[in-house]
Each structure stands twice: as C-alpha cells, then as structure tokens.
C-alpha cells in the first residue's frame, strides 16, 4: 500500500504505466522484459518494478511504478513493499546522473533492432517525410554499444553511457535499445522510430535492395512540425491505439 505522500505522484505513475503498455503494444518489449523511468528529483526516480502479481509489461498499472532512489532503496516509506527494482536500474540512474538534460529513460528489447544490428545494418536516415522525427534522429547518428551484457552495475552502465555519448538513443548489441529524453513521451516515440527504421531496413535488404541515405538536399527540405505535432499529437495517437489493442485482447 502506498503512503499518502507517495500518492501525490499518481499522475506521473500513470504516465510511466501508460508508456510501458505502449512499449509492449508496439512490440518493443515482450513478456516481462523492459522498463521506463522518470526523474523526480536529483536522487529519486519513478520506475516500473516487478511486483508479487507480475503479469508483464503490457499489463503495467500505476501501482507497479515505484519511487526509488538512485541506489535502489525505496524513495519513500512502503514503496518497495513486495516490489523490487529491475536488475538494470543502473542503466537508468547512470544516465540520469551524467546527463542532467534528460528526465526519462526507456530500455527495451525490440527484435528488429537487435536483428538489424547483428546483420550489420545500422540505423540510417533512409526515409524522408515517411517519419520526419525518426529521419532527423537517424541523421544525427545512432551509436551502438558493443557489449551484450545485463547492465546491472554502475561500471557497466558507465560503459553504455560512454557509447551513447550525447545521442538520444543507443543500440545495445545482442540486447536491445536505450532511449533517453526530457519526457517519457519523447523517449518512447524515439524508440518507436528507431524500431520502424530497423524493420524497414531489414525488409529492404531481404528484398534484395540497397540501403541509401536520404540526400542532404531532401533532408534540408524536411520541416520541423513542432512538438505539438511530433510529440503531443503522436502521443495521443499511441494512447488511442493502445486502447484499441487492449480492447481486442481477451481478459
């Protein structure tokens, strides 16, 4: 049972829970794998934890999102009663420590991203108006962290942060992807774009095609449609789409 003080974070717990379900609905993570965090202050974060009635990422509720400190201890009395933070909590906390401009971290295991990287296919700006935010992200570069390990301590997390540098997304070889942003919504949407580019790349190569980057002249013509469209409207779509996916599932 959460304390009255902790229930003040209810809206932010709901946001993280919705993001987890969007991530699962989009196929970025299957089963019980994957997690999203949101910075609360300089020493605490909300993160999806594993509880006594674990059902998987696609069934995350606000009660599954718990307040912990950067060392994994409970961030308020009762927060970890029956719950435990993910083993890869350091993946989140090290990013939040080293990059003050971000407040949200997503970690997922999208199969197409993993497969594309293992096939030697990098995330590149191969499309244009098909996905403008994704194209811009890819044009800036999506680095690859070469170690396929469970990022369970600060040393391993620091290695990942170094591979990621100042980029919003890093591919983790034979593992998955980490996306970091100022907001939970943006972190999720970035991961969706990277997954879409990976899936298209695999389809093109499988069909015998050759991947070509969008010409610089075309890239320069792509407008910035603004956060109101790229993030706010896109997020409303993801929530509406999620409702449709959930409604179609048997209880």
Secondary structure, DSSP 8 states (H G I E B T S, - for coil): ---HHHHTTHHHHHHHHHHHHHHHHTTSS-TT--EEEEE-SSSEEEEE-B-TT---GGG--GGGEEEEETTSSBSSTTTTTT-B--TTHHHHHHHHHH-TT--EEEEE--HHHHHHHHTT-------SGGGHHHHHHHHT--EEE---S---SHHHHHHHHHHHTT-SEEEETTTEEEEEESSHHHHHHHHHHHHHHHHHHHHHHHTT-------HHHHHH-----HIIIIIIHHHHHHHHHHHHHHHS--
